[in-house]
Amino acid sequence: MKVHCSVLAEEALHAAIQDYRERLAKGEKPRTEEDDEDIKYV
């Protein structure tokens, strides 16, 4: 089954928001740009 990329993007955004809310409910602090300084991009 083919799914339009905009539908996939919408689903990914909804999943990310849900994950963010669940993490906040558990008491996890949101990541910041400073937290990402240790990530190595290639």
Rosetta constraint file for C-alpha pairs under 8 A:
AtomPair CA 3 CA 7 HARMONIC 6.67 0.50
AtomPair CA 3 CA 8 HARMONIC 6.99 0.50
AtomPair CA 4 CA 8 HARMONIC 6.63 0.50
AtomPair CA 5 CA 9 HARMONIC 6.12 0.50
AtomPair CA 6 CA 10 HARMONIC 6.13 0.50
AtomPair CA 7 CA 11 HARMONIC 6.22 0.50
AtomPair CA 8 CA 12 HARMONIC 6.14 0.50
AtomPair CA 9 CA 13 HARMONIC 6.14 0.50
AtomPair CA 10 CA 14 HARMONIC 6.23 0.50
AtomPair CA 11 CA 15 HARMONIC 6.15 0.50
AtomPair CA 12 CA 16 HARMONIC 6.14 0.50
AtomPair CA 13 CA 17 HARMONIC 6.22 0.50
AtomPair CA 14 CA 18 HARMONIC 6.15 0.50
AtomPair CA 15 CA 19 HARMONIC 6.11 0.50
AtomPair CA 16 CA 20 HARMONIC 6.13 0.50
AtomPair CA 17 CA 21 HARMONIC 6.21 0.50
AtomPair CA 18 CA 22 HARMONIC 6.18 0.50
AtomPair CA 19 CA 23 HARMONIC 6.16 0.50
AtomPair CA 20 CA 24 HARMONIC 6.23 0.50
AtomPair CA 20 CA 30 HARMONIC 7.75 0.50
AtomPair CA 21 CA 25 HARMONIC 6.15 0.50
AtomPair CA 22 CA 26 HARMONIC 6.37 0.50
AtomPair CA 23 CA 27 HARMONIC 6.47 0.50
AtomPair CA 23 CA 28 HARMONIC 5.37 0.50
AtomPair CA 23 CA 29 HARMONIC 7.67 0.50
AtomPair CA 23 CA 30 HARMONIC 8.00 0.50
AtomPair CA 24 CA 28 HARMONIC 5.28 0.50
AtomPair CA 24 CA 29 HARMONIC 6.52 0.50
AtomPair CA 24 CA 30 HARMONIC 7.32 0.50
AtomPair CA 31 CA 35 HARMONIC 5.94 0.50
AtomPair CA 31 CA 36 HARMONIC 7.68 0.50
AtomPair CA 32 CA 36 HARMONIC 6.82 0.50
AtomPair CA 33 CA 37 HARMONIC 6.82 0.50
